[in-house]
Amino acid sequence: MTIGVHLETPTPRRWRVLNKLGLSKLNASLALIIALCLGVAVMAQDPKESAKPEAATPPPEGPLSPEQARQSFQSQPGLRVELVASEPLIASPVAMAFDEGGRLYVAENRGYPTGPGEGRPAIGRIALLEDTDGDGTMDMRSEFAEGLTYPNGVLPWRGGLIVTCAPEVLYLRDTDGDGKADERRVLFTGFDTKGSTQLRVSHPTLSIDNWVYVTSGLQGGKVHAPSVPDSDSVSLSRTDFRFRPDGTSGEAADGGSQFGITFDEFGRRFICYNRVQVQHVVLSSKTLRRNPHLAFSGTVQNCPAETVAEPLRGHGAAAKLFPISRNVTTADSHAGTFTAACAVTVFRGDGLPDAYRGLVFSCDPTGNLVHVDRLDPQGATFAAYPAIKGAEFLASRDNWCRPVFLASGPDGALYVCDMYRKTIEHPDYLPVEIRKRTDFEGGKGMGRIWRVVRDDLSPDQLKARRKVTLANATTKELCDTLRTQVGWRRDTAHRLLLERKDQEAVEPLRAILANSEADPVAVVHALHLLEAFNALTDETLRPLLKHRAAPVREHALKLVETRLSKHQEWLADILPCADDKDPRVRFQTAITLGEISAGKAPTEEAPAIAQALARIAVRDGSDRWLRAVVFSSLSGRETLFLTALQQRPRDSSPPAPELLKEFGRLLGDSQPTEAWPGLIRPILADQSSFSPAEQAALLTGLCEAGRGRLKGGQTGSILDSVIGHDPENQASEGAARKLVAAMNEAALDQARPVEERAAAVGLLAFADFAQGGETLLALLARQDSREIQVAAVRALGVQRDDRVAEALLEPGRFASFSPAVRDEVLSALISQSQHIPGLLNALESGRVSSGVIDALRRRQLTQSRDPKIRERANAIFGAVAGDRAKVYDEFKDVVSLTSDPVKGQVVFRRECASCHRLDREGSTVGPDLFGIRNQEKPAILLHILVPDHEITQGFAAYTVATKDGRVLTGLIASETPTSLTLRQPLGKEDTILRTEVEELAASKQSLMPQGLEKNISKQEFADLLAYLKGEGALDRPKEEPAR
């Protein structure tokens, strides 16, 4: 195939492709003949035909031509795939955006992955593509910008572009009409570039709230606006960033996306990272920060509800994929799941069949596919389910096809950026030996953009759609466009109105709000535009709190927050929203109520606010996000909330147990300890409105707060300390004893629901050992559910009694525990300083073999803050050799031993699975074993024996010592200004208030411990290496294609 090129002007950077990729112009029969001659499977076009994954013929070696690549796609019935642009018109496209005239800007990350080479100029570019004859294929290119490092995001603004190119967010504009940007300003700078070139600020996206959001690329930074010299830097840590499009202000935005941001029709933000294709940013940490006593650190919900790896849910769960190519993932246990999820996009156009509207798409370039999920509301957030069973929305047999970005177009179609590379993975994520053999350059000069559209839209219809631009639209026409069903047009109209800030828009926008039959999406756009114009009056806003559409009520509540300096005037309008039928409106109501007099002493309206929050809590208490915002809004109103719970109607639904337990802890943390007896009396009173189970839940929470707050050291019953012994509290003491007896009975009653029994066990954790210990041990002595046994072990671990360790480690009892329960026993004893001496006693006497203590726990003991524990532990286990290189040299010969991978799997389960995952087995504390089967055995052995040789980014170990004597070691999974969540072996997570932390220290060492050679013999090492290498294809899934 030849491509004719004509230079449009003397400037070589502006040119036109005349033949426009000749194969796309061939008639269908000739294209079919060529495809068959090349051995390329042709995609079925019959919409009635099943689009299940086919056993594809391997594509030819090397890159395919654009037409061959098009024929290699498998799409769903009723769709067709069209070529929009390809090399030599574009190269390495990673992001795109249409301006109001229908021109297409494309970010070309030509330097990916490692740049042009030291001393050479940056080669990243922004291309401006135009379709001069309207046939749907781009034929003219202008070099809009050159000399960029790794550009990866474009957003049209005021006739130019906002461009993300770390460490900067740039504004570029062509002022003289030659197609090349001659104005260049730095809007913000300071985004980190320490990570790989995959992990960079990206995806500038204008939201309905008039802020531009960008991803952080999982990086941090200290970001500032050079044009505002007196502005403070914004520190980014596990967050994204947002700014006003003129660059005048910016702030951290909760989330932390890798490469993808999208909004649904009502401005709800969704993000993604490589293993999770869609996450919902549920709330802001600013909301959580209002209450310093709230132990909750989440802001993002992982939406996939159906996952391959169930134990990973919440931190790495991946949806099942159905690729039809033959690529191989860097982690074997990732096969058939997301490994490079990116470009999350809610589709809001009309160029696909109606069934796709509102669905959320995402790319996986390693799988050569585009996936689609439906979003189902679940309280304050969403769950994502595959929209297509057993197949993908779009998949390619071409191993070089790399979808990395999605966009809606002016014609309502879905556009796909195909970076088209032989290797998409960054070298940093491949083992050293594999890097040496990998071609990272193949395809750098190539790239494609595809359009996916429904079959019944003819080329002429699409051409007619594209002709209708917004470039010369009047203000009135732009306001009318807010009513369109094509998301790109509505968003572009919103942007242009925001740019112009033409006061002539005010009346048409108000007319939209006044029209009770107006499209709710248009109403929300109009609402935020009027706010941007400072033209949203209280009289206009107030009726929207009763609008027929829940999303309008939700956004009205958000905007009321800016007016709460006059809260007395608004409270009567807000309070009824607590009883709204929509859970998201109730969610926002709880947030908005918390903004009234936030951080101040309770005012006269505080009881009414507490009562409204109590109604929301009782109704929605099983939703952790609703609980979190209710509790964040209680700051200073906790006792009023308790009263409201007590005074709830007798016929109302009972509060969820988790609501009461968490509130009990919040109540205890927020109130002075001397006030606790007075709080407990009405809870335990004979005429209490709380049932025994509800009393137990509240009291359990109070006891959790009491662990670190009450005086009396580490001895005695926490429950006794919480209730107190003053004469006025004798009735409470008696009621507490009766309640403990009732919980003993409930815990042992196997006819009760497991959740109810586990809640009863929760209170026994804080009772005296003599009152509850026998029951807890009895639960371990019989064949009960694992959940109950684990709850019993954790309860015993909390107790302040020296008999706990002795009882748990009694030889006959300890030997009877399952591996999972045994692990819980060791965790419970080692995390509580009072129980460690009892554990050491058992180890020293031989009642428990030192072999059951894995290397990570050995390190916790041998590096304890307590010198006596350190001394005893080192005497038991022996100090770890300081020179790890010598240990490695001593064990190098194991690679030549005869080995058995089946036995190696047993070693993996015993020593590695508590932190690592392989072949769908184990936990995700440490990194999944990337490419482990592609590494040589000596390299694997080096990483095992010298774990500090290379520490994967984000997997540094932290040790947290709490004021109540616990010592926890793990990874920081999430954090807010008031709390942090620590992930420990077996994936267990603990959320800790910062006020409870006595010491937080990051280790310079890997979380993976040294000294594994003390647990693993040379023969076992040989077997383990055989298993890690996959020798014999042990336990490999047969039903999923390798990628």
Protein Blocks (a to p, Z undefined) as FASTA:
>chain_A
ZZddddfblblkbccdfklomklmpcfklmmmmmmmnopacddfbfkbccbdcdddddde
djddfklmmmmpccdehiacddfbdcfkbghiabdcddfkopacddddfkbmnbnbehia
cfbdcdddddfkonopafbdcdfbghiabdcbdcdeehiacddddfbdcddddfkonopa
fbdcdfbghiackbcfklccehiacdfkopacddeklpacddddfklmmbccdddehiac
dddfklpaccddeejiabdcdddfkopacdddfklmbdcdfbdfklmmmpmkbccfbfbd
cfblbdfblmlgoiapacddddfbfbdcfblklgoiafbbghiacdfbfkbcfklgopac
dddfknopacddddddehjbccdddfbghiafbdcfblkbccfbdcddfkopacdddfkp
ablbdfklpcfklmmmpcfkgoplgccddddddfklcfklmmmmmmmccklgcfklmmmm
mmpcbfklmmmmmmmmmmnopaklmmmmmmmmmmmkbcfklmmmmmmmmmmnopacfklm
mmmmmgfblklmmmmmmmmmmmmmmmmmmmmmmmmmmmpcbfklmmmmmmmmmmgoghia
cdfklmmmmmmmmmmmmmmmmpmklmmmmmmmmgoplmmmmmmmmmpcfkbccddfklmm
mmmmmmmmmpcfklmmmmmmmmmpmklcbdfklmmmmmmmmmmmmmmmpghijgdjfklm
mnopafklmmmmmmmmmmmmmmmmmmmmmkbcfklmmmmmmmmmmmcfklmmmmmmmmmm
pccdfklmmmmmmmmmmpccfklmmmmmgmklmmmpcfklmmmmmmmmmmpmklmmmmmm
mmmnomacfklpcfklmmmmmmcfblklmmmmmmmnopadfblmlmmmmmmmmmmpccdf
klmmmmmmmmmmmmpccehiacdfbccdehklmpcfklmmmmmmmmmlpccehiaccddd
dfkopacddddfbdcfkbccdddehhiacdddfklpmbdcddfbdfbdghklmmpcfklm
mmmmmmmnopoiioiafkbccZZ
